[in-house]
Amino acid sequence: MAKARTTPKASAKVVCQYCGKHLTKAGSQAATAGHLCSKLAANGYTAAKLAQHRLAQTVTTIPAGYIKLAQLHKIVQANKAKIAGLNIAKMVKVIGGDRALSTPAHAICKPVYASNGHRWVNPWLATQAGLQAIATGNFAKAPTTAASSQG
């Protein structure tokens, strides 16, 4: 037997005025903005400001060796039972939060955006030392090489 829906399914396809993602909840569609984008707008971020921020972080060439943030996400998920304190929330926080609107915990944590919107991060973050640093917030042993630059 099918589970009853608690949120009414929206009929028309509506996209967020800030980020362009498809909105599925009726309340978000009525506001033409998702929950996070609505919060950002309340804090003074306009669609133009967010687009400018993203453009500033977009690179034409991904630095050699960088991995997609989605890959790091999977690695964190696979290791969170083995490393105390490791979780996705801490991973997001060290890269500067959602959309990297905050300062990253360390230069090596700064993500770069590809023109297709994918985020890429330094591969050191996926090593045992990197995962431990994400879990503890201590990046004292992080490398300070040019590998963390924005190519």
N, C-alpha and C positions, 0 to 999 in steps of 0.2 A: 504494500500500500504506500502511496506517495505521501511524503511529508508535506504538511500545509505550509505555505509561504507566509512568513511573518511580515515581509516587506513586499508591497505590491510591485509587480514587474512593470517597468516602464514600457510604453509601446513604441515611441519614436526614438530614433538614434540621435542623441544630443551629445555634443562634445564640450569639454570644459573650456571656458573662455581664456583660461590662463595657460594650461599645459597641453590642451588638445586631446586628452584621453577621452575615450567614450565613457559616458556616465550611465550607470545602470539603475541607480536608486531614484525614485520619483522626486524626492526632496532635493537631491543634487541637480536633477534635470531642471526643476523649477527655478533653482538659483543659478543655473548654468555654470556651476563650479562645484568641484568635489570638496570633501571635508577639509583636506589639507590646504588646498588652494584658497578656500574661504578664510581659513586662519591666516594664511600668508597675506591675503588682501587686507584683512583687518589690521595687520602689522605694517601696512604701508607698501607692500609689494604690488606693483601693477603688472599687467601682462608684459608690457614693454620692458620693465625693470628685470623681470624674470628671464625674458628672452635675451636681454643684454648680458646678464650674469652667465647664462648658459653659453652664449657665443664666446665670452671671454675664456671659458674653460674648454672650448672645443679646439681640437688640434687637427691638422691635416694628415699627420703621420703619427700613428700610435708608437710610443717608445718601444724599442726592441725588448721582447721578453714580457711585456705587460700582459696581464690576464684580465678577462672580463670579470666584472664585479659579481655576476651570476655564478661564475666558477668559484670565486672566493666564498660566496654564500654557501654553496654545496660543501666546500671543505670545512667551513665553520660548523655547519650542521653535522657533518660526519665526525667532528672532533670534540663537540661540546660536552660529551659525556666523559671524555678523557682528560680535559683541561678545565680545572675548576674556574668558574666565573666567565667562561667563554660563551657568548651568545650573539645572536644577530643584532640585538639592540646596541651592544658595545661595538660591533663591527661598523654599524651605521654611524654611531657617534664619533669614532676615530677618523672617519673619512670626511667629517664636517657635517654630518646629518643628512637628511633627505635633501637632495638637490645640491648638496655641499654648500649650503648657505652660511654655515658657521665655519670657523677656522679648524682645519684638521689638527689632530693631536700631535702630529709630527710631519715634517716635509715629505717623508716617504709615504705617508697616508693619503696625500692629495690625489684624488682621482682626476682623470682627464676624460673628456667626452669625445666620441667619434661623431662625425657628421650625421650618422644615423641614430644618434641618441644613446648608443651603448656606452656605459661607463667602464673604464679600464683602470686597473690599479697595479701598483708595483708588485711583482711576484714574491718579494720577500715577505709580504703579509701572509702568504699561504704556507710559509715554512713553519716549523715547530716554534722557532724563536719569534716569528711574527705573530703566530696565533697566541703565544704566551703574552706577548706585548699587548695584543688586543684585549685579552682577558684581564690583565692587571693595570693597563694604562701606562705602563713603564716602558718607554721607548729609548732608554739610555743605551741599549745595546744595538739599536737600529743603525744600519749603515748610513753614511752621509755621502754617498756617491752621486755622481751625475745621473745615475739610473733613476733617480726620483724626480728628474726635471721634466719639463713639458715638451720635449721633442719638437 
